[in-house]
Amino acid sequence: MPNTSDSQHKYQEFLDLLPLTLALAGLPTSEHGKYYGEEQIEARIFTVRHAYRAARAIAKESTRS
């Protein structure tokens, strides 16, 4: 079982990077009352996942400077 403190740290890192991640992903929001299909959701997950990795890399680079 993962350490609770470690899990909380990872979750906090995720929340801290969320605004940058979403900005990098550049995905539009859905129209009111319209929902994405399964394939569209999978494509958006792929995009957000890669944007999160980029956001983490940017954050790590900025702390090294």
Backbone as CSV, one residue per row, in Angstrom:
resi,resn,N_x,N_y,N_z,CA_x,CA_y,CA_z,C_x,C_y,C_z
1,MET,0.850,-1.181,0.000,0.000,0.000,0.000,0.895,1.243,0.000
2,PRO,0.630,2.207,-0.884,1.473,3.396,-0.946,1.375,4.225,0.329
3,ASN,2.466,4.900,0.616,2.514,5.782,1.765,1.483,6.894,1.587
4,THR,0.697,7.162,2.633,-0.351,8.187,2.551,0.244,9.551,2.269
5,SER,1.358,9.855,2.904,2.015,11.147,2.694,2.464,11.291,1.244
6,ASP,3.003,10.213,0.670,3.449,10.225,-0.724,2.256,10.416,-1.666
7,SER,1.166,9.753,-1.382,-0.046,9.888,-2.196,-0.587,11.308,-2.123
8,GLN,-0.572,11.883,-0.946,-1.050,13.253,-0.785,-0.152,14.230,-1.533
9,HIS,1.157,13.989,-1.498,2.100,14.850,-2.213,1.850,14.778,-3.719
10,LYS,1.670,13.575,-4.247,1.411,13.407,-5.680,0.093,14.068,-6.081
11,TYR,-0.904,13.936,-5.237,-2.198,14.551,-5.522,-2.077,16.077,-5.505
12,GLN,-1.344,16.608,-4.535,-1.149,18.050,-4.457,-0.369,18.558,-5.665
13,GLU,0.637,17.794,-6.108,1.390,18.164,-7.309,0.459,18.202,-8.522
14,PHE,-0.398,17.200,-8.634,-1.359,17.157,-9.732,-2.250,18.395,-9.721
15,LEU,-2.783,18.746,-8.558,-3.658,19.912,-8.449,-2.908,21.202,-8.770
16,ASP,-1.667,21.299,-8.319,-0.871,22.498,-8.590,-0.601,22.662,-10.083
17,LEU,-0.426,21.556,-10.783,-0.112,21.601,-12.208,-1.352,21.612,-13.106
18,LEU,-2.514,21.423,-12.529,-3.733,21.314,-13.331,-3.998,22.531,-14.217
19,PRO,-3.882,23.765,-13.721,-4.131,24.908,-14.618,-3.164,24.943,-15.809
20,LEU,-1.883,24.690,-15.563,-0.904,24.654,-16.654,-1.205,23.502,-17.601
21,THR,-1.547,22.360,-17.054,-1.870,21.186,-17.871,-3.021,21.481,-18.823
22,LEU,-4.083,22.058,-18.293,-5.253,22.354,-19.126,-4.936,23.418,-20.173
23,ALA,-4.098,24.388,-19.797,-3.706,25.414,-20.770,-2.881,24.793,-21.895
24,LEU,-1.965,23.896,-21.548,-1.147,23.234,-22.568,-1.985,22.323,-23.456
25,ALA,-2.975,21.666,-22.865,-3.823,20.752,-23.637,-4.656,21.522,-24.656
26,GLY,-5.119,22.703,-24.282,-5.873,23.545,-25.205,-7.179,22.948,-25.689
27,LEU,-7.801,22.145,-24.870,-9.054,21.497,-25.273,-10.247,22.406,-24.997
28,PRO,-11.168,22.495,-25.948,-12.370,23.290,-25.702,-13.323,22.554,-24.754
29,THR,-14.140,23.316,-24.058,-15.150,22.682,-23.218,-16.328,22.272,-24.101
30,SER,-17.105,21.335,-23.618,-18.251,20.885,-24.399,-19.374,21.910,-24.303
31,GLU,-20.234,21.886,-25.292,-21.408,22.753,-25.269,-22.385,22.222,-24.231
32,HIS,-23.138,23.133,-23.645,-24.105,22.747,-22.626,-25.098,21.726,-23.205
33,GLY,-25.236,20.605,-22.505,-26.188,19.578,-22.925,-25.652,18.594,-23.945
34,LYS,-24.429,18.818,-24.432,-23.822,17.887,-25.382,-22.676,17.158,-24.691
35,TYR,-22.584,15.866,-24.954,-21.584,15.047,-24.286,-20.663,14.410,-25.313
36,TYR,-19.454,14.132,-24.879,-18.479,13.489,-25.748,-18.717,11.993,-25.792
37,GLY,-18.419,11.403,-26.944,-18.505,9.956,-27.089,-17.257,9.306,-26.518
38,GLU,-17.281,7.993,-26.449,-16.178,7.243,-25.854,-14.852,7.519,-26.562
39,GLU,-14.856,7.544,-27.882,-13.620,7.796,-28.629,-13.111,9.214,-28.400
40,GLN,-14.014,10.166,-28.322,-13.613,11.550,-28.058,-13.010,11.688,-26.659
41,ILE,-13.593,10.993,-25.701,-13.069,11.023,-24.337,-11.673,10.423,-24.306
42,GLU,-11.487,9.301,-24.975,-10.162,8.667,-25.012,-9.132,9.598,-25.644
43,ALA,-9.500,10.290,-26.703,-8.583,11.226,-27.356,-8.236,12.376,-26.418
44,ARG,-9.210,12.865,-25.681,-8.966,13.953,-24.738,-8.095,13.487,-23.579
45,ILE,-8.290,12.271,-23.113,-7.445,11.706,-22.058,-6.000,11.654,-22.529
46,PHE,-5.789,11.196,-23.733,-4.444,11.122,-24.313,-3.802,12.508,-24.324
47,THR,-4.549,13.504,-24.758,-4.047,14.875,-24.835,-3.708,15.422,-23.455
48,VAL,-4.591,15.234,-22.496,-4.362,15.736,-21.141,-3.177,15.020,-20.502
49,ARG,-3.069,13.729,-20.722,-1.950,12.959,-20.152,-0.610,13.505,-20.651
50,HIS,-0.523,13.774,-21.936,0.723,14.304,-22.489,0.967,15.745,-22.049
51,ALA,-0.088,16.517,-21.917,0.053,17.884,-21.423,0.528,17.886,-19.972
52,TYR,0.056,16.935,-19.167,0.490,16.828,-17.767,1.976,16.504,-17.694
53,ARG,2.418,15.595,-18.541,3.853,15.267,-18.565,4.683,16.487,-18.940
54,ALA,4.207,17.261,-19.886,4.915,18.479,-20.286,4.910,19.497,-19.143
55,ALA,3.792,19.631,-18.457,3.696,20.567,-17.333,4.665,20.177,-16.222
56,ARG,4.768,18.881,-15.933,5.721,18.407,-14.918,7.151,18.715,-15.325
57,ALA,7.462,18.527,-16.603,8.809,18.811,-17.092,9.124,20.303,-16.972
58,ILE,8.152,21.144,-17.293,8.342,22.590,-17.189,8.571,22.969,-15.725
59,ALA,7.782,22.404,-14.827,7.924,22.716,-13.403,9.284,22.277,-12.880
60,LYS,9.739,21.110,-13.280,11.054,20.627,-12.840,12.170,21.509,-13.366
61,GLU,12.069,21.931,-14.632,13.086,22.809,-15.215,13.118,24.155,-14.501
62,SER,11.959,24.664,-14.144,11.905,25.980,-13.514,12.466,25.952,-12.100
63,THR,12.413,24.812,-11.425,12.967,24.729,-10.069,14.478,24.532,-10.098
64,ARG,15.021,24.075,-11.205,16.465,23.890,-11.339,17.183,25.214,-11.574
65,SER,16.495,26.152,-12.149,17.136,27.431,-12.517,17.431,28.286,-11.315
